[in-house]
Amino acid sequence: CDDNELHVITHVETTAAGVTDSELSAPIHAALAKKDLLRQQHFMDSGYVDADLLVKSQRDVGIEVIGPVRPDSSWQAHAEERYDVSHFTINWETHQVVCPQGKRNTCWTPHLDAYGNPIVSVKFSRTDCRQCPVRSLCTRSAEAPRHVTLRMQADHEILQHIRVQQTT
């Protein structure tokens, strides 16, 4: 490490194999801050980037994490004509979600997912969905209405914005 050369490695974090990369983002930020090496932007690969990190890094540490977020994994997101979550209009204040066909949700239930993350489960009317002329673009179920799972507002909005940005 010659003092006159560029130093690329700023921190190394060694863990047990079972620890995921995303669990290390906060400790890495803390270590970089301690060394006065934390900057306004931090480029990270996809293993470290998730919606929670994007929100908390900006809010709590004041840095913008830049890196690819995982794409929407729903089957609807794999073809433009299908109705993934980005096709729904969400009014966070009134807890109303409108589907692409103009139908409103009948249920809005905040709760924790299996990993302890706060989410909102949104359901639509069985009657509205059963009578929908484009039902196959929205759900594969023959009987059940559409169900949409949302992250909390800040996480959802940041994630959707970055997903759109990544397509440019």
N, C-alpha and C positions, 0 to 999 in steps of 0.2 A: 504494500500500500504506500506508494510514493505520494508525498504531499502535493506534488504538482500534477497529478493525474486525477481524472474524474472518478469519483467513488459512486458506484451504482448501487451496491447493496447497502441499505440503511438500517436493516433490522432482520434478524433471523429468529423465528419462533419454532421450537421443536416440541412436538407433542406425541402422545400415544396415537396409534393408528385409528382408533375409533372417534377421534375428535374431528369434526368437520371444519372445513376452511372458514365457513361463515361464523362459527363460534369464536374464531381468532381475530376477527376484525376489530372489536373493541379493545382487546389487549394490545394489538399492534398499534392502534391509534394512541393509546396511553403511553406505550413505549417510545413512539416517535415524538410525542409531545414532551416527554421527560428529557429527551435528547435535543429538544428545540429543532426538530426536523419535520414537524407536522406543517403542511402547507394548506392553502385554501382548496386545492383539488388533490384528490388521491385516486390514481388509476389502479384498478384492481381487476383481476380476472373473474370469470363468472362463478367460480366456486365460492368467492367471498361476498358476492353481491346478492342481496335480497331486499325486498321492499322495506323491511324493518330497519336494516342498516342504512338505506338511503335516507329515510326520515330521521332516524336518531343521530346520524353523523351531522346532518345539516343543523338540526335543532340543538343538540347537546354539545357538539364539538365545534360547530361552525365551519365544517368542511364539506365540500361537494364530492361525493364518491362517484367516480366515472367508471363504468364497466357494464358489460352486457347483463341484462336481467333475463331470467328464464322466460321463454315465451309462454303464452297461455296454452296449457296442455289439454284443454277441453276439445272434444271432437268437432265442436262448432267452429273453433278457431282455425281449423285446417282448410277451410274453403271460404272465399270472400262472400259468397251468397248466403252462407249460414249465419245464424244469429248468436254470436258469442257475446260476452258481457259488454263489450264495447258498443254494441248496437242498442243497448238499453239506456234510457234517460233516467238519471237518479236525482231526486230532490232529497238531500240529506236532512234538511230541516223538518220536512213533513213526513219523512219516511215513506215516500212514494217512489215507485219505480214503474216506468212506462215501457212496455215492450215495443218492438218495431211496428207492431200492428195497432198500437194505441191503447192497449188494455193495461189497466193498473193492477198492481200487486194486491193481494188480499191479506198477506201476512208479512211482518217484518220482525225478526227475532234475533236480537243480539245475544251472543254466547261465546264460549271459548271452543276452539277446535281441539282436535286430539293432541296437539302439541302445546296447548295453552295460549294460543294466539287469539286475540279478540276478533271475531268476525260477525257478519250479519247474514242470516239465512232469509231469503226472500222467496215467497211462493205466490203463484198466480192461481186464479180461479180454474177449477177443474172444467167447468162449463165453457169458459172462454177459450181455454186451450183445446178442448175436445172439438169445438166448432171452428177452430182456426183453419183457414184455407191453406196456410203455409206451415202447418204444424211440423212437418218433416224437416224444416230448416232450423227448428228450435229444440225439438226433443225427439228421442227415439222411442220413448214410452208410448204404448198404445192407449193407456188410460190415464196415467198420472200427469198432473199439470207441470209446467216448467218450474224449476227451482234454480235460483241463482245464489251463489255464495259470494259475498263481498268482503273485502278487507275493510277496516275502518277508513273513514273518509280520507285522511291525509295519506295513508298508505295506498289506498286505491287510486287516488288522483295522481300521485307521483308515479306509481307503477304504470298506469295507463299512458301518462305523458311520455315516459321513457320508452315504452314499447312502440309508441308512434314515432318517436325521435329515432329509434334504431332502424326504422324502415327507410329513412331518408339517406 
